Amino acid sequence: MSDRGERQGRRGGGRVARRAAREAATEMGRAPFLTRSLAPYEVISEEGLATIEANADTILERVGVEIVDYPEALDIFREGGAEVEGTRVRFPRGLCRSLITQHAPSSFSQLARNESRSVTIGGPHLVFAPVYGAPFVRDLEGGRRYATYEDFENLVKLTYLSPNLHHSGGTVCEPVDVPVEERHLDMVYAHMRLSDKPFMGSVTNPDRARDTVDMARILFGPATVESRIVLLSLINANSPLSWDSAMLGSARAYAEAGQAVIITPFILAGAMSPVTPAATATQTLAEAMTGMAFCQMVRPGAPVVFGSFASSISMQSGAPTFGTPEPALVLFTVAALARRLGVPFRSGGTLTAAKVPDAQAAYEAALTLYPTLLGGVNFVLHAAGWLEGGLVAGYEKFVLDDDQLGAAQSLLSGVDLSVNGLALDAIVGNTPGKHYLDSPHTLKNYTTAFWVSSLASNSSFEQWRDEGSLDAVTRANTVWKARLAGYEPPPIDDAVDAELKEFIGRRRSEIAAERDLA
């Protein structure tokens, strides 16, 4: 960049940074979650949904699911009424649905450390959470690199500061500079200490899930954890039609503690299910029902979320593709199936296969976000920061996505048919051919009439040029840096923090001893 360009960039960047600081200062006044007035979009008839449900029961009755290396789960399924043959579990027609509809709550609240940030999951409500599980991160200067614990903390801080992300999420990236046996302790602590929004627990091993519950008991108090939902955690099926001990064991640990889990088949259609939307939705329903029913067998009433992550693939290379029509049809269909089952639904995000936050990333993210908003999703994982098919958490992409999430409430509120929304008096009282710029109705509503992006450039070409000719990615780079520079951690009780640190130190020593013995 030339010296002139650098000066212009600094001048324009200062303006963006000041705007970012103002946004962070007003974040505390935002709603802790969204509530929709807009009815969910339906793409399939009641008869079609009933056919899919019947086909899912046929799959569970004839094929069932394979349980890998977890004999205790076989005992639980057997005692719950399923038919167990070796490591295969088959289900009498209607068994899974009956367990879920009789016991699983249709919605629930997850308590946050700051109770005013608690969220309701289910019904007409929508909760946004950030990217999950990326082993790499990317930023404008550093490019693509392995994620570190510093990156993990940065993404938790950015989520905390976001006016549009309601939930701190879970494994926002994989901090590879921390030993895998211990990193869950550091990740859970980061959510507890650096944010006061709700958060997710560890699921890579049942012992790590139990560590998460124990840490939650320290943070919230044992009585609160026994009586309230303070944890929400992601449990993935091994599609097609298989469950392993890590996932079901973690689900069991959380269910026993009365904590919530998201049961999500992760399906790349054509590789892990048939290629068609109806078949993918059917398999998704079958797999998810087995996981949700398992939780009810462990503890009737255990809160569950019906999750769906379905993507298309390139039939030439096998690589995942995003923003395509078929996964959107799956999302709409499975959302309707979740409503019929009477449980909250998780899906969606701002997904892309793009390697950098370019035009492909923008249009693919938009094409996955809008079905999410229209379909009636209750909990949205990967709402900000996803790049490269989930391999990368992008700093600039995080900020760009976060900006677009700000438009969601305006859309989900639907069309205002109040007196102010109809504005009949304004139209009747206006002279034909006269503009509305000085209309009393316009003056009354001008600050709230339209959602306005905090990142998009709507200025004239000349103003944009004089401010440094900054593109959206460069502006986003300035914003995330300004937000981190202004970050201040939420207060926490010193005794609670000390007890958390003592627990982490003790568990770290125990894990090291186990590692030495092995």
DRENMITOR-109793 format. One record per residue (C-alpha): residue number from 1; x, y, z. Coordinates in steps of 0.02 Angstrom, whole numbers. Layout:
BEGIN
    nr        X        Y        Z
   NUM        X        Y        Z
...
END
This chain:
BEGIN
    nr        X        Y        Z
     1        0        0        0
     2       63      176      -39
     3       97      304       97
     4      -57      399       40
     5     -162      240       50
     6      -98      203      224
     7     -145      378      283
     8     -318      362      208
     9     -339      189      283
    10     -293      254      455
    11     -415      399      437
    12     -558      288      379
    13     -512      153      504
    14     -522      277      648
    15     -700      317      602
    16     -748      133      594
    17     -660      101      759
    18     -756      241      845
    19     -919      172      779
    20     -872       -3      842
    21     -835       67     1015
    22    -1005      154     1019
    23    -1092       -9      970
    24    -1003     -105     1108
    25    -1055       27     1234
    26    -1240        5     1191
    27    -1237     -186     1184
    28    -1299     -209     1362
    29    -1470     -140     1317
    30    -1507     -269     1180
    31    -1635     -408     1195
    32    -1557     -571     1260
    33    -1641     -669     1118
    34    -1758     -640      972
    35    -1944     -673      962
    36    -2028     -700      794
    37    -2196     -637      737
    38    -2168     -702      561
    39    -2243     -874      534
    40    -2118    -1011      484
    41    -2109    -1047      299
    42    -2180    -1217      250
    43    -2122    -1315       97
    44    -2209    -1481      121
    45    -2388    -1535      157
    46    -2451    -1618      315
    47    -2473    -1778      215
    48    -2292    -1768      157
    49    -2229    -1742      335
    50    -2331    -1890      396
    51    -2253    -1998      259
    52    -2078    -1948      314
    53    -2120    -1988      495
    54    -2186    -2160      445
    55    -2031    -2194      342
    56    -1918    -2143      488
    57    -2010    -2268      598
    58    -1984    -2401      465
    59    -1797    -2366      465
    60    -1788    -2379      655
    61    -1892    -2538      655
    62    -1801    -2630      515
    63    -1624    -2559      517
    64    -1604    -2475      685
    65    -1441    -2395      743
    66    -1269    -2465      778
    67    -1192    -2430      948
    68    -1002    -2423      944
    69     -902    -2472     1098
    70    -1034    -2424     1227
    71    -1116    -2577     1307
    72    -1197    -2470     1443
    73    -1301    -2383     1309
    74    -1361    -2552     1247
    75    -1426    -2590     1422
    76    -1514    -2421     1430
    77    -1597    -2447     1262
    78    -1650    -2624     1309
    79    -1725    -2567     1473
    80    -1813    -2426     1380
    81    -1907    -2547     1267
    82    -1792    -2561     1116
    83    -1738    -2726     1039
    84    -1551    -2758     1056
    85    -1459    -2885      951
    86    -1271    -2879      973
    87    -1227    -2695      949
    88    -1380    -2659      842
    89    -1531    -2574      920
    90    -1701    -2577      837
    91    -1855    -2485      896
    92    -2039    -2536      894
    93    -2140    -2415      789
    94    -2182    -2258      886
    95    -2071    -2295     1036
    96    -1949    -2150     1009
    97    -2086    -2026      967
    98    -2187    -2077     1120
    99    -2041    -2054     1238
   100    -2001    -1882     1166
   101    -2178    -1814     1159
   102    -2221    -1877     1333
   103    -2066    -1814     1423
   104    -1957    -1688     1328
   105    -2002    -1504     1358
   106    -2063    -1403     1209
   107    -1955    -1256     1263
   108    -1839    -1211     1406
   109    -1735    -1069     1474
   110    -1548    -1079     1492
   111    -1485     -979     1639
   112    -1340     -861     1610
   113    -1215     -805     1742
   114    -1291     -633     1715
   115    -1473     -684     1732
   116    -1531     -541     1620
   117    -1441     -629     1477
   118    -1532     -795     1500
   119    -1611     -863     1341
   120    -1770     -956     1299
   121    -1747    -1096     1173
   122    -1903    -1155     1083
   123    -2072    -1086     1034
   124    -2063     -923      935
   125    -1889     -882     1000
   126    -1721     -879      911
   127    -1546     -882      987
   128    -1385     -848      891
   129    -1220     -931      939
   130    -1049     -916      854
   131     -944    -1035      749
   132     -902    -1203      828
   133     -759    -1328      810
   134     -638    -1244      689
   135     -457    -1304      706
   136     -393    -1152      609
   137     -419     -965      618
   138     -393     -829      488
   139     -370     -642      494
   140     -320     -513      366
   141     -138     -497      420
   142      -99     -670      488
   143     -189     -774      358
   144     -238     -954      394
   145     -155    -1035      545
   146     -188    -1160      683
   147     -299    -1090      820
   148     -224    -1053      990
   149     -299    -1024     1161
   150     -275     -837     1134
   151     -385     -852      980
   152     -514     -947     1083
   153     -517     -808     1212
   154     -528     -676     1076
   155     -681     -758      997
   156     -766     -777     1166
   157     -733     -592     1199
   158     -800     -542     1028
   159     -956     -645     1058
   160     -980     -564     1228
   161     -965     -392     1149
   162    -1081     -432     1004
   163    -1250     -345     1004
   164    -1323     -487      901
   165    -1251     -651      969
   166    -1353     -709     1119
   167    -1253     -862     1169
   168    -1067     -884     1201
   169    -1065    -1051     1108
   170     -943    -1191     1144
   171     -785    -1241     1051
   172     -775    -1078      954
   173     -607    -1143      890
   174     -491    -1286      939
   175     -344    -1215     1039
   176     -212    -1336      978
   177      -78    -1263     1092
   178     -166    -1342     1242
   179     -158    -1533     1266
   180     -316    -1614     1203
   181     -349    -1702     1370
   182     -349    -1535     1462
   183     -412    -1405     1341
   184     -595    -1429     1389
   185     -554    -1357     1560
   186     -479    -1199     1486
   187     -617    -1179     1357
   188     -758    -1196     1483
   189     -668    -1078     1602
   190     -648     -948     1464
   191     -837     -947     1435
   192     -868     -934     1622
   193     -741     -796     1656
   194     -734     -691     1497
   195     -922     -685     1465
   196    -1082     -689     1564
   197    -1190     -756     1423
   198    -1252     -937     1419
   199    -1125    -1064     1355
   200    -1101    -1243     1295
   201    -1010    -1388     1376
   202     -877    -1511     1320
   203     -934    -1669     1230
   204     -774    -1753     1168
   205     -774    -1875     1313
   206     -900    -1917     1451
   207     -773    -1871     1586
   208     -754    -1700     1506
   209     -942    -1679     1506
   210     -943    -1721     1692
   211     -802    -1595     1721
   212     -911    -1464     1637
   213    -1056    -1506     1753
   214     -942    -1497     1904
   215     -876    -1327     1850
   216    -1055    -1268     1824
   217    -1095    -1321     2003
   218     -954    -1209     2062
   219    -1010    -1062     1954
   220    -1197    -1071     1985
   221    -1208    -1173     2145
   222    -1259    -1357     2161
   223    -1442    -1319     2200
   224    -1459    -1209     2046
   225    -1383    -1341     1931
   226    -1502    -1470     2004
   227    -1655    -1361     1973
   228    -1610    -1253     1822
   229    -1538    -1279     1649
   230    -1367    -1195     1643
   231    -1283    -1298     1506
   232    -1323    -1336     1325
   233    -1207    -1454     1230
   234    -1191    -1522     1054
   235    -1209    -1711     1025
   236    -1177    -1772      846
   237    -1233    -1939      776
   238    -1108    -2035      670
   239    -1214    -2037      513
   240    -1274    -2149      441
   241    -1367    -2228      588
   242    -1225    -2248      712
   243    -1183    -2183      885
   244    -1016    -2192      978
   245     -972    -2192     1161
   246     -904    -2014     1164
   247    -1066    -1938     1101
   248    -1194    -2048     1189
   249    -1086    -2052     1346
   250    -1081    -1862     1350
   251    -1267    -1852     1315
   252    -1296    -1970     1461
   253    -1187    -1865     1578
   254    -1284    -1707     1538
   255    -1455    -1792     1543
   256    -1417    -1869     1714
   257    -1379    -1692     1776
   258    -1540    -1624     1699
   259    -1443    -1519     1574
   260    -1489    -1489     1392
   261    -1412    -1566     1237
   262    -1433    -1536     1051
   263    -1450    -1702      960
   264    -1384    -1667      785
   265    -1355    -1789      642
   266    -1213    -1716      537
   267    -1255    -1766      359
   268    -1169    -1732      194
   269    -1305    -1788       76
   270    -1244    -1910      -55
   271    -1106    -1972       60
   272    -1194    -1999      226
   273    -1374    -2007      166
   274    -1462    -2025       -2
   275    -1449    -1870     -111
   276    -1631    -1815     -105
   277    -1701    -1690       22
   278    -1845    -1803       76
   279    -1729    -1950      110
   280    -1603    -1841      202
   281    -1742    -1768      310
   282    -1807    -1945      346
   283    -1637    -2008      402
   284    -1609    -1850      504
   285    -1772    -1879      595
   286    -1733    -2062      628
   287    -1559    -2028      697
   288    -1612    -1878      801
   289    -1759    -1970      878
   290    -1645    -2110      940
   291    -1532    -1985     1028
   292    -1675    -1885     1103
   293    -1763    -2045     1159
   294    -1600    -2107     1239
   295    -1596    -1949     1345
   296    -1774    -1981     1402
   297    -1728    -2160     1447
   298    -1585    -2092     1552
   299    -1691    -1959     1637
   300    -1872    -1927     1587
   301    -1895    -1741     1555
   302    -1713    -1711     1507
   303    -1713    -1557     1394
   304    -1665    -1592     1214
   305    -1653    -1493     1052
   306    -1684    -1577      885
   307    -1532    -1529      779
   308    -1502    -1541      594
   309    -1344    -1507      497
   310    -1367    -1561      317
   311    -1259    -1506      172
   312    -1244    -1550      -10
   313    -1080    -1608      -87
   314     -994    -1586     -253
   315    -1032    -1746     -346
   316     -867    -1723     -438
   317     -750    -1701     -289
   318     -852    -1751     -136
   319     -816    -1583      -53
   320     -957    -1503       50
   321    -1051    -1361      -34
   322    -1153    -1225       49
   323    -1287    -1101        0
   324    -1368    -1227     -118
   325    -1558    -1253     -129
   326    -1569    -1434      -73
   327    -1504    -1410      106
   328    -1625    -1265      125
   329    -1767    -1382       80
   330    -1703    -1506      210
   331    -1697    -1368      341
   332    -1877    -1312      306
   333    -1936    -1493      311
   334    -1845    -1544      470
   335    -1899    -1383      558
   336    -2079    -1433      525
   337    -2044    -1610      589
   338    -1972    -1537      750
   339    -2128    -1432      775
   340    -2236    -1588      752
   341    -2126    -1679      878
   342    -2146    -1535     1001
   343    -1962    -1497     1036
   344    -1848    -1348      998
   345    -1751    -1351      834
   346    -1569    -1310      794
   347    -1497    -1283      621
   348    -1429    -1150      505
   349    -1290    -1024      519
   350    -1188     -919      397
   351    -1103    -1064      311
   352     -983    -1059      165
   353     -850    -1162       78
   354     -753    -1002       35
   355     -575     -994       98
   356     -576     -806      131
   357     -717     -681      168
   358     -748     -642      -15
   359     -903     -630     -126
   360     -928     -819     -119
   361     -924     -813       71
   362    -1052     -673       72
   363    -1180     -750      -45
   364    -1164     -926       26
   365    -1182     -859      203
   366    -1337     -761      154
   367    -1412     -911       66
   368    -1394    -1016      224
   369    -1446     -879      345
   370    -1611     -833      262
   371    -1685    -1010      264
   372    -1632    -1014      447
   373    -1730     -855      483
   374    -1882     -905      380
   375    -1889    -1088      432
   376    -1923    -1068      618
   377    -1753    -1117      691
   378    -1737    -1091      879
   379    -1550    -1110      907
   380    -1424    -1061      774
   381    -1247    -1127      791
   382    -1114    -1060      671
   383    -1207     -894      661
   384    -1043     -797      642
   385     -865     -834      588
   386     -880     -994      484
   387     -759    -1013      337
   388     -691    -1156      231
   389     -828    -1280      271
   390     -805    -1256      458
   391     -617    -1284      460
   392     -582    -1100      492
   393     -649     -969      612
   394     -623     -803      525
   395     -604     -642      624
   396     -664     -529      484
   397     -800     -653      433
   398     -857     -655      615
   399     -885     -468      615
   400     -966     -466      442
   401    -1086     -605      492
   402    -1124     -524      658
   403    -1173     -365      568
   404    -1298     -459      459
   405    -1375     -546      610
   406    -1430     -374      665
   407    -1562     -373      528
   408    -1646     -531      592
   409    -1767     -452      716
   410    -1829     -329      585
   411    -1871     -473      469
   412    -1943     -589      602
   413    -2057     -452      667
   414    -2155     -462      505
   415    -2265     -323      436
   416    -2324     -194      562
   417    -2513     -172      543
   418    -2534      -50      687
   419    -2596      127      659
   420    -2417      184      644
   421    -2372       41      528
   422    -2518       71      411
   423    -2487      260      414
   424    -2654      297      330
   425    -2664      473      401
   426    -2492      511      331
   427    -2545      456      156
   428    -2716      541      162
   429    -2640      701      229
   430    -2502      711      101
   431    -2520      811      -61
   432    -2503      704     -220
   433    -2329      723     -291
   434    -2255      788     -128
   435    -2114      692      -45
   436    -2125      622      132
   437    -1956      679      193
   438    -2031      814      306
   439    -2190      718      347
   440    -2228      710      534
   441    -2240      521      515
   442    -2066      513      438
   443    -1994      626      572
   444    -2074      519      707
   445    -2001      357      637
   446    -1840      407      551
   447    -1723      335      683
   448    -1809      165      688
   449    -1890      144      517
   450    -1753       41      433
   451    -1617      -75      490
   452    -1448        0      447
   453    -1287      -98      431
   454    -1146      -37      541
   455    -1016     -101      416
   456    -1086      -69      242
   457    -1031       86      148
   458    -1179      192       92
   459    -1083      353       66
   460    -1043      435     -100
   461     -898      373     -203
   462     -800      530     -163
   463     -824      512       24
   464     -779      327       17
   465     -623      368      -85
   466     -569      507       33
   467     -589      392      183
   468     -464      269      111
   469     -564      165      -17
   470     -588       31      115
   471     -676     -130       67
   472     -789     -223      188
   473     -655     -344      246
   474     -535     -203      289
   475     -672     -114      385
   476     -713     -275      478
   477     -529     -297      522
   478     -530     -127      606
   479     -691     -165      698
   480     -638     -329      780
   481     -474     -252      837
   482     -564     -100      910
   483     -687     -212     1001
   484     -550     -318     1078
   485     -453     -162     1126
   486     -605      -98     1221
   487     -652     -264     1301
   488     -677     -270     1489
   489     -722     -436     1574
   490     -886     -449     1666
   491     -868     -455     1856
   492     -861     -623     1944
   493     -859     -668     2127
   494     -677     -688     2180
   495     -711     -842     2286
   496     -802     -928     2141
   497     -660     -886     2022
   498     -532     -953     2145
   499     -631    -1114     2167
   500     -642    -1137     1978
   501     -455    -1114     1962
   502     -424    -1238     2103
   503     -536    -1366     2018
   504     -447    -1342     1852
   505     -277    -1361     1933
   506     -328    -1519     2024
   507     -406    -1597     1870
   508     -254    -1550     1766
   509     -143    -1642     1890
   510     -258    -1794     1889
   511     -261    -1798     1699
   512      -71    -1784     1692
   513      -56    -1930     1814
   514     -175    -2035     1708
   515      -74    -1991     1554
   516       88    -2044     1639
   517       11    -2211     1690
   518      -46    -2242     1513
END
